[in-house]
């Protein structure tokens, strides 16, 4: 399964499930929906669902998987 790394403004790095293109699309869709909208993604480490505010993402790159 593909994964993507997100670097957040807090300095935290999250690895989420999904290809770089798919995760970027989810972040872009959340941005278009409004400033308070989250992109809902699944963490690789534990499968936990996490909501990310796109404005807090500093960088995005392909993950190890």
PDB file of N, CA, C and O in Angstrom:
ATOM      1  N   UNK A   1       0.834  -1.178   0.000  1.00  0.00           N
ATOM      2  CA  UNK A   1       0.000   0.000   0.000  1.00  0.00           C
ATOM      3  C   UNK A   1       0.882   1.246   0.000  1.00  0.00           C
ATOM      4  O   UNK A   1       1.869   1.311   0.732  1.00  0.00           O
ATOM      5  N   UNK A   2       0.532   2.213  -0.804  1.00  0.00           N
ATOM      6  CA  UNK A   2       1.278   3.470  -0.891  1.00  0.00           C
ATOM      7  C   UNK A   2       1.057   4.311   0.374  1.00  0.00           C
ATOM      8  O   UNK A   2       0.020   4.213   1.030  1.00  0.00           O
ATOM      9  N   UNK A   3       2.040   5.122   0.690  1.00  0.00           N
ATOM     10  CA  UNK A   3       1.900   6.040   1.821  1.00  0.00           C
ATOM     11  C   UNK A   3       2.487   7.396   1.457  1.00  0.00           C
ATOM     12  O   UNK A   3       3.263   7.535   0.511  1.00  0.00           O
ATOM     13  N   UNK A   4       2.088   8.384   2.241  1.00  0.00           N
ATOM     14  CA  UNK A   4       2.525   9.763   2.027  1.00  0.00           C
ATOM     15  C   UNK A   4       2.902  10.366   3.375  1.00  0.00           C
ATOM     16  O   UNK A   4       2.212  10.149   4.371  1.00  0.00           O
ATOM     17  N   UNK A   5       3.997  11.124   3.406  1.00  0.00           N
ATOM     18  CA  UNK A   5       4.431  11.823   4.613  1.00  0.00           C
ATOM     19  C   UNK A   5       3.982  13.271   4.559  1.00  0.00           C
ATOM     20  O   UNK A   5       4.154  13.964   3.556  1.00  0.00           O
ATOM     21  N   UNK A   6       3.399  13.707   5.674  1.00  0.00           N
ATOM     22  CA  UNK A   6       2.981  15.102   5.815  1.00  0.00           C
ATOM     23  C   UNK A   6       3.806  15.741   6.927  1.00  0.00           C
ATOM     24  O   UNK A   6       3.874  15.205   8.033  1.00  0.00           O
ATOM     25  N   UNK A   7       4.428  16.871   6.646  1.00  0.00           N
ATOM     26  CA  UNK A   7       5.094  17.652   7.672  1.00  0.00           C
ATOM     27  C   UNK A   7       4.139  18.762   8.064  1.00  0.00           C
ATOM     28  O   UNK A   7       3.726  19.562   7.224  1.00  0.00           O
ATOM     29  N   UNK A   8       3.783  18.812   9.358  1.00  0.00           N
ATOM     30  CA  UNK A   8       2.840  19.819   9.842  1.00  0.00           C
ATOM     31  C   UNK A   8       3.573  21.037  10.395  1.00  0.00           C
ATOM     32  O   UNK A   8       4.761  20.965  10.708  1.00  0.00           O
ATOM     33  N   UNK A   9       2.872  22.133  10.510  1.00  0.00           N
ATOM     34  CA  UNK A   9       3.451  23.383  11.002  1.00  0.00           C
ATOM     35  C   UNK A   9       4.017  23.223  12.413  1.00  0.00           C
ATOM     36  O   UNK A   9       4.893  23.989  12.813  1.00  0.00           O
ATOM     37  N   UNK A  10       3.531  22.247  13.165  1.00  0.00           N
ATOM     38  CA  UNK A  10       4.020  21.997  14.525  1.00  0.00           C
ATOM     39  C   UNK A  10       5.359  21.281  14.530  1.00  0.00           C
ATOM     40  O   UNK A  10       5.996  21.163  15.577  1.00  0.00           O
ATOM     41  N   UNK A  11       5.797  20.797  13.359  1.00  0.00           N
ATOM     42  CA  UNK A  11       7.025  20.031  13.255  1.00  0.00           C
ATOM     43  C   UNK A  11       6.783  18.536  13.289  1.00  0.00           C
ATOM     44  O   UNK A  11       7.707  17.747  13.091  1.00  0.00           O
ATOM     45  N   UNK A  12       5.530  18.139  13.542  1.00  0.00           N
ATOM     46  CA  UNK A  12       5.177  16.717  13.577  1.00  0.00           C
ATOM     47  C   UNK A  12       5.144  16.155  12.162  1.00  0.00           C
ATOM     48  O   UNK A  12       4.676  16.812  11.232  1.00  0.00           O
ATOM     49  N   UNK A  13       5.649  14.927  12.010  1.00  0.00           N
ATOM     50  CA  UNK A  13       5.612  14.228  10.724  1.00  0.00           C
ATOM     51  C   UNK A  13       4.587  13.108  10.844  1.00  0.00           C
ATOM     52  O   UNK A  13       4.645  12.305  11.776  1.00  0.00           O
ATOM     53  N   UNK A  14       3.657  13.056   9.908  1.00  0.00           N
ATOM     54  CA  UNK A  14       2.648  12.000   9.874  1.00  0.00           C
ATOM     55  C   UNK A  14       2.805  11.199   8.593  1.00  0.00           C
ATOM     56  O   UNK A  14       2.973  11.770   7.516  1.00  0.00           O
ATOM     57  N   UNK A  15       2.750   9.868   8.708  1.00  0.00           N
ATOM     58  CA  UNK A  15       2.719   9.022   7.525  1.00  0.00           C
ATOM     59  C   UNK A  15       1.298   8.491   7.409  1.00  0.00           C
ATOM     60  O   UNK A  15       0.799   7.819   8.312  1.00  0.00           O
ATOM     61  N   UNK A  16       0.654   8.797   6.294  1.00  0.00           N
ATOM     62  CA  UNK A  16      -0.732   8.406   6.083  1.00  0.00           C
ATOM     63  C   UNK A  16      -0.838   7.477   4.886  1.00  0.00           C
ATOM     64  O   UNK A  16       0.030   7.459   4.013  1.00  0.00           O
ATOM     65  N   UNK A  17      -1.918   6.708   4.861  1.00  0.00           N
ATOM     66  CA  UNK A  17      -2.147   5.780   3.752  1.00  0.00           C
ATOM     67  C   UNK A  17      -2.627   6.539   2.526  1.00  0.00           C
ATOM     68  O   UNK A  17      -3.412   7.482   2.625  1.00  0.00           O
ATOM     69  N   UNK A  18      -2.139   6.109   1.369  1.00  0.00           N
ATOM     70  CA  UNK A  18      -2.558   6.705   0.110  1.00  0.00           C
ATOM     71  C   UNK A  18      -1.375   7.233  -0.673  1.00  0.00           C
ATOM     72  O   UNK A  18      -0.345   7.609  -0.113  1.00  0.00           O
ATOM     73  N   UNK A  19      -1.549   7.252  -1.975  1.00  0.00           N
ATOM     74  CA  UNK A  19      -0.491   7.778  -2.836  1.00  0.00           C
ATOM     75  C   UNK A  19      -0.369   9.283  -2.649  1.00  0.00           C
ATOM     76  O   UNK A  19      -1.286   9.940  -2.157  1.00  0.00           O
ATOM     77  N   UNK A  20       0.762   9.810  -3.045  1.00  0.00           N
ATOM     78  CA  UNK A  20       1.000  11.249  -2.969  1.00  0.00           C
ATOM     79  C   UNK A  20      -0.112  12.014  -3.676  1.00  0.00           C
ATOM     80  O   UNK A  20      -0.621  13.009  -3.159  1.00  0.00           O
ATOM     81  N   UNK A  21      -0.481  11.546  -4.850  1.00  0.00           N
ATOM     82  CA  UNK A  21      -1.516  12.230  -5.638  1.00  0.00           C
ATOM     83  C   UNK A  21      -2.873  12.192  -4.946  1.00  0.00           C
ATOM     84  O   UNK A  21      -3.588  13.194  -4.927  1.00  0.00           O
ATOM     85  N   UNK A  22      -3.237  11.026  -4.369  1.00  0.00           N
ATOM     86  CA  UNK A  22      -4.537  10.896  -3.697  1.00  0.00           C
ATOM     87  C   UNK A  22      -4.620  11.753  -2.448  1.00  0.00           C
ATOM     88  O   UNK A  22      -5.634  12.408  -2.207  1.00  0.00           O
ATOM     89  N   UNK A  23      -3.561  11.754  -1.653  1.00  0.00           N
ATOM     90  CA  UNK A  23      -3.548  12.550  -0.426  1.00  0.00           C
ATOM     91  C   UNK A  23      -3.576  14.039  -0.767  1.00  0.00           C
ATOM     92  O   UNK A  23      -4.295  14.808  -0.129  1.00  0.00           O
ATOM     93  N   UNK A  24      -2.798  14.448  -1.766  1.00  0.00           N
ATOM     94  CA  UNK A  24      -2.802  15.855  -2.196  1.00  0.00           C
ATOM     95  C   UNK A  24      -4.198  16.259  -2.640  1.00  0.00           C
ATOM     96  O   UNK A  24      -4.648  17.362  -2.328  1.00  0.00           O
ATOM     97  N   UNK A  25      -4.887  15.395  -3.356  1.00  0.00           N
ATOM     98  CA  UNK A  25      -6.258  15.681  -3.825  1.00  0.00           C
ATOM     99  C   UNK A  25      -7.198  15.851  -2.645  1.00  0.00           C
ATOM    100  O   UNK A  25      -8.029  16.760  -2.651  1.00  0.00           O
ATOM    101  N   UNK A  26      -7.087  14.993  -1.627  1.00  0.00           N
ATOM    102  CA  UNK A  26      -7.945  15.118  -0.448  1.00  0.00           C
ATOM    103  C   UNK A  26      -7.690  16.437   0.280  1.00  0.00           C
ATOM    104  O   UNK A  26      -8.630  17.084   0.741  1.00  0.00           O
ATOM    105  N   UNK A  27      -6.426  16.834   0.383  1.00  0.00           N
ATOM    106  CA  UNK A  27      -6.096  18.115   1.020  1.00  0.00           C
ATOM    107  C   UNK A  27      -6.642  19.287   0.205  1.00  0.00           C
ATOM    108  O   UNK A  27      -7.173  20.244   0.769  1.00  0.00           O
ATOM    109  N   UNK A  28      -6.513  19.212  -1.115  1.00  0.00           N
ATOM    110  CA  UNK A  28      -7.024  20.268  -1.987  1.00  0.00           C
ATOM    111  C   UNK A  28      -8.547  20.363  -1.896  1.00  0.00           C
ATOM    112  O   UNK A  28      -9.099  21.462  -1.854  1.00  0.00           O
ATOM    113  N   UNK A  29      -9.226  19.214  -1.866  1.00  0.00           N
ATOM    114  CA  UNK A  29     -10.689  19.210  -1.762  1.00  0.00           C
ATOM    115  C   UNK A  29     -11.147  19.827  -0.446  1.00  0.00           C
ATOM    116  O   UNK A  29     -12.121  20.580  -0.418  1.00  0.00           O
ATOM    117  N   UNK A  30     -10.448  19.512   0.645  1.00  0.00           N
ATOM    118  CA  UNK A  30     -10.789  20.081   1.949  1.00  0.00           C
ATOM    119  C   UNK A  30     -10.584  21.593   1.941  1.00  0.00           C
ATOM    120  O   UNK A  30     -11.371  22.330   2.535  1.00  0.00           O
ATOM    121  N   UNK A  31      -9.530  22.057   1.270  1.00  0.00           N
ATOM    122  CA  UNK A  31      -9.267  23.500   1.174  1.00  0.00           C
ATOM    123  C   UNK A  31     -10.394  24.203   0.437  1.00  0.00           C
ATOM    124  O   UNK A  31     -10.840  25.272   0.855  1.00  0.00           O
ATOM    125  N   UNK A  32     -10.850  23.617  -0.643  1.00  0.00           N
ATOM    126  CA  UNK A  32     -11.927  24.217  -1.436  1.00  0.00           C
ATOM    127  C   UNK A  32     -13.257  24.248  -0.679  1.00  0.00           C
ATOM    128  O   UNK A  32     -14.104  25.104  -0.932  1.00  0.00           O
ATOM    129  N   UNK A  33     -13.428  23.307   0.250  1.00  0.00           N
ATOM    130  CA  UNK A  33     -14.685  23.213   0.996  1.00  0.00           C
ATOM    131  C   UNK A  33     -14.817  24.295   2.063  1.00  0.00           C
ATOM    132  O   UNK A  33     -15.927  24.586   2.509  1.00  0.00           O
ATOM    133  N   UNK A  34     -13.723  24.884   2.471  1.00  0.00           N
ATOM    134  CA  UNK A  34     -13.768  25.955   3.475  1.00  0.00           C
ATOM    135  C   UNK A  34     -12.601  25.844   4.429  1.00  0.00           C
ATOM    136  O   UNK A  34     -11.971  24.792   4.537  1.00  0.00           O
ATOM    137  N   UNK A  35     -12.315  26.937   5.123  1.00  0.00           N
ATOM    138  CA  UNK A  35     -11.134  26.992   5.983  1.00  0.00           C
ATOM    139  C   UNK A  35     -11.222  26.078   7.195  1.00  0.00           C
ATOM    140  O   UNK A  35     -10.185  25.695   7.738  1.00  0.00           O
ATOM    141  N   UNK A  36     -12.408  25.719   7.634  1.00  0.00           N
ATOM    142  CA  UNK A  36     -12.553  24.862   8.807  1.00  0.00           C
ATOM    143  C   UNK A  36     -12.684  23.389   8.476  1.00  0.00           C
ATOM    144  O   UNK A  36     -12.915  22.578   9.373  1.00  0.00           O
ATOM    145  N   UNK A  37     -12.543  23.025   7.213  1.00  0.00           N
ATOM    146  CA  UNK A  37     -12.752  21.644   6.788  1.00  0.00           C
ATOM    147  C   UNK A  37     -11.483  20.819   6.948  1.00  0.00           C
ATOM    148  O   UNK A  37     -10.388  21.266   6.608  1.00  0.00           O
ATOM    149  N   UNK A  38     -11.647  19.617   7.467  1.00  0.00           N
ATOM    150  CA  UNK A  38     -10.536  18.686   7.643  1.00  0.00           C
ATOM    151  C   UNK A  38     -10.448  17.735   6.457  1.00  0.00           C
ATOM    152  O   UNK A  38     -11.453  17.421   5.819  1.00  0.00           O
ATOM    153  N   UNK A  39      -9.236  17.286   6.174  1.00  0.00           N
ATOM    154  CA  UNK A  39      -9.020  16.153   5.267  1.00  0.00           C
ATOM    155  C   UNK A  39      -8.876  14.947   6.184  1.00  0.00           C
ATOM    156  O   UNK A  39      -7.999  14.931   7.047  1.00  0.00           O
ATOM    157  N   UNK A  40      -9.724  13.936   6.010  1.00  0.00           N
ATOM    158  CA  UNK A  40      -9.705  12.756   6.866  1.00  0.00           C
ATOM    159  C   UNK A  40      -8.851  11.668   6.229  1.00  0.00           C
ATOM    160  O   UNK A  40      -9.134  11.198   5.127  1.00  0.00           O
ATOM    161  N   UNK A  41      -7.800  11.279   6.945  1.00  0.00           N
ATOM    162  CA  UNK A  41      -6.809  10.327   6.433  1.00  0.00           C
ATOM    163  C   UNK A  41      -6.539   9.257   7.487  1.00  0.00           C
ATOM    164  O   UNK A  41      -6.838   9.453   8.665  1.00  0.00           O
ATOM    165  N   UNK A  42      -5.973   8.122   7.061  1.00  0.00           N
ATOM    166  CA  UNK A  42      -5.636   7.027   7.973  1.00  0.00           C
ATOM    167  C   UNK A  42      -4.128   6.964   8.169  1.00  0.00           C
ATOM    168  O   UNK A  42      -3.366   6.911   7.203  1.00  0.00           O
ATOM    169  N   UNK A  43      -3.705   6.969   9.441  1.00  0.00           N
ATOM    170  CA  UNK A  43      -2.277   6.852   9.747  1.00  0.00           C
ATOM    171  C   UNK A  43      -1.778   5.447   9.428  1.00  0.00           C
ATOM    172  O   UNK A  43      -2.499   4.469   9.626  1.00  0.00           O
ATOM    173  N   UNK A  44      -0.555   5.346   8.937  1.00  0.00           N
ATOM    174  CA  UNK A  44       0.043   4.058   8.617  1.00  0.00           C
ATOM    175  C   UNK A  44       0.342   3.283   9.896  1.00  0.00           C
ATOM    176  O   UNK A  44       0.087   2.081   9.961  1.00  0.00           O
ATOM    177  N   UNK A  45       0.876   3.952  10.905  1.00  0.00           N
ATOM    178  CA  UNK A  45       1.363   3.291  12.118  1.00  0.00           C
ATOM    179  C   UNK A  45       0.299   2.454  12.819  1.00  0.00           C
ATOM    180  O   UNK A  45       0.554   1.306  13.185  1.00  0.00           O
ATOM    181  N   UNK A  46      -0.890   3.019  13.008  1.00  0.00           N
ATOM    182  CA  UNK A  46      -1.905   2.318  13.788  1.00  0.00           C
ATOM    183  C   UNK A  46      -3.276   2.258  13.111  1.00  0.00           C
ATOM    184  O   UNK A  46      -4.224   1.718  13.681  1.00  0.00           O
ATOM    185  N   UNK A  47      -3.387   2.805  11.907  1.00  0.00           N
ATOM    186  CA  UNK A  47      -4.661   2.779  11.185  1.00  0.00           C
ATOM    187  C   UNK A  47      -5.679   3.768  11.719  1.00  0.00           C
ATOM    188  O   UNK A  47      -6.817   3.801  11.252  1.00  0.00           O
ATOM    189  N   UNK A  48      -5.280   4.579  12.697  1.00  0.00           N
ATOM    190  CA  UNK A  48      -6.201   5.546  13.286  1.00  0.00           C
ATOM    191  C   UNK A  48      -6.564   6.622  12.268  1.00  0.00           C
ATOM    192  O   UNK A  48      -5.713   7.083  11.507  1.00  0.00           O
ATOM    193  N   UNK A  49      -7.822   7.012  12.263  1.00  0.00           N
ATOM    194  CA  UNK A  49      -8.315   8.066  11.374  1.00  0.00           C
ATOM    195  C   UNK A  49      -7.956   9.401  12.005  1.00  0.00           C
ATOM    196  O   UNK A  49      -8.162   9.602  13.202  1.00  0.00           O
ATOM    197  N   UNK A  50      -7.426  10.304  11.209  1.00  0.00           N
ATOM    198  CA  UNK A  50      -6.993  11.609  11.717  1.00  0.00           C
ATOM    199  C   UNK A  50      -7.472  12.694  10.766  1.00  0.00           C
ATOM    200  O   UNK A  50      -7.416  12.542   9.546  1.00  0.00           O
ATOM    201  N   UNK A  51      -7.946  13.797  11.349  1.00  0.00           N
ATOM    202  CA  UNK A  51      -8.378  14.946  10.562  1.00  0.00           C
ATOM    203  C   UNK A  51      -7.256  15.971  10.512  1.00  0.00           C
ATOM    204  O   UNK A  51      -6.724  16.373  11.547  1.00  0.00           O
ATOM    205  N   UNK A  52      -6.901  16.388   9.313  1.00  0.00           N
ATOM    206  CA  UNK A  52      -5.811  17.347   9.109  1.00  0.00           C
ATOM    207  C   UNK A  52      -6.366  18.604   8.476  1.00  0.00           C
ATOM    208  O   UNK A  52      -7.077  18.532   7.473  1.00  0.00           O
ATOM    209  N   UNK A  53      -6.050  19.759   9.048  1.00  0.00           N
ATOM    210  CA  UNK A  53      -6.397  21.025   8.413  1.00  0.00           C
ATOM    211  C   UNK A  53      -5.329  21.303   7.355  1.00  0.00           C
ATOM    212  O   UNK A  53      -4.147  21.398   7.685  1.00  0.00           O
ATOM    213  N   UNK A  54      -5.724  21.433   6.104  1.00  0.00           N
ATOM    214  CA  UNK A  54      -4.752  21.623   5.026  1.00  0.00           C
ATOM    215  C   UNK A  54      -3.810  22.813   5.240  1.00  0.00           C
ATOM    216  O   UNK A  54      -2.656  22.770   4.816  1.00  0.00           O
ATOM    217  N   UNK A  55      -4.290  23.863   5.889  1.00  0.00           N
ATOM    218  CA  UNK A  55      -3.451  25.046   6.112  1.00  0.00           C
ATOM    219  C   UNK A  55      -2.279  24.745   7.037  1.00  0.00           C
ATOM    220  O   UNK A  55      -1.327  25.524   7.085  1.00  0.00           O
ATOM    221  N   UNK A  56      -2.322  23.635   7.771  1.00  0.00           N
ATOM    222  CA  UNK A  56      -1.255  23.281   8.704  1.00  0.00           C
ATOM    223  C   UNK A  56      -0.205  22.373   8.084  1.00  0.00           C
ATOM    224  O   UNK A  56       0.778  22.023   8.738  1.00  0.00           O
ATOM    225  N   UNK A  57      -0.406  21.985   6.820  1.00  0.00           N
ATOM    226  CA  UNK A  57       0.553  21.128   6.138  1.00  0.00           C
ATOM    227  C   UNK A  57       1.636  21.994   5.489  1.00  0.00           C
ATOM    228  O   UNK A  57       1.344  22.858   4.662  1.00  0.00           O
ATOM    229  N   UNK A  58       2.894  21.745   5.880  1.00  0.00           N
ATOM    230  CA  UNK A  58       4.024  22.508   5.370  1.00  0.00           C
ATOM    231  C   UNK A  58       4.598  21.870   4.126  1.00  0.00           C
ATOM    232  O   UNK A  58       4.930  22.559   3.162  1.00  0.00           O
ATOM    233  N   UNK A  59       4.718  20.524   4.146  1.00  0.00           N
ATOM    234  CA  UNK A  59       5.217  19.817   2.964  1.00  0.00           C
ATOM    235  C   UNK A  59       4.598  18.430   2.891  1.00  0.00           C
ATOM    236  O   UNK A  59       4.104  17.892   3.882  1.00  0.00           O
ATOM    237  N   UNK A  60       4.640  17.875   1.698  1.00  0.00           N
ATOM    238  CA  UNK A  60       4.071  16.567   1.426  1.00  0.00           C
ATOM    239  C   UNK A  60       5.037  15.830   0.494  1.00  0.00           C
ATOM    240  O   UNK A  60       5.536  16.390  -0.482  1.00  0.00           O
ATOM    241  N   UNK A  61       5.288  14.546   0.826  1.00  0.00           N
ATOM    242  CA  UNK A  61       6.181  13.748  -0.034  1.00  0.00           C
ATOM    243  C   UNK A  61       5.812  12.278   0.076  1.00  0.00           C
ATOM    244  O   UNK A  61       5.145  11.852   1.020  1.00  0.00           O
ATOM    245  N   UNK A  62       6.260  11.516  -0.909  1.00  0.00           N
ATOM    246  CA  UNK A  62       5.981  10.067  -0.909  1.00  0.00           C
ATOM    247  C   UNK A  62       6.555   9.429   0.350  1.00  0.00           C
ATOM    248  O   UNK A  62       7.631   9.796   0.822  1.00  0.00           O
ATOM    249  N   UNK A  63       5.810   8.466   0.880  1.00  0.00           N
ATOM    250  CA  UNK A  63       6.254   7.730   2.049  1.00  0.00           C
ATOM    251  C   UNK A  63       7.134   6.561   1.672  1.00  0.00           C
ATOM    252  O   UNK A  63       7.404   6.326   0.494  1.00  0.00           O
ATOM    253  N   UNK A  64       7.581   5.829   2.678  1.00  0.00           N
ATOM    254  CA  UNK A  64       8.464   4.684   2.471  1.00  0.00           C
ATOM    255  C   UNK A  64       7.745   3.495   1.854  1.00  0.00           C
ATOM    256  O   UNK A  64       8.359   2.695   1.149  1.00  0.00           O
ATOM    257  N   UNK A  65       6.436   3.372   2.116  1.00  0.00           N
ATOM    258  CA  UNK A  65       5.701   2.215   1.584  1.00  0.00           C
ATOM    259  C   UNK A  65       5.096   2.499   0.236  1.00  0.00           C
ATOM    260  O   UNK A  65       4.448   1.629  -0.345  1.00  0.00           O
TER     261      UNK A  65
END
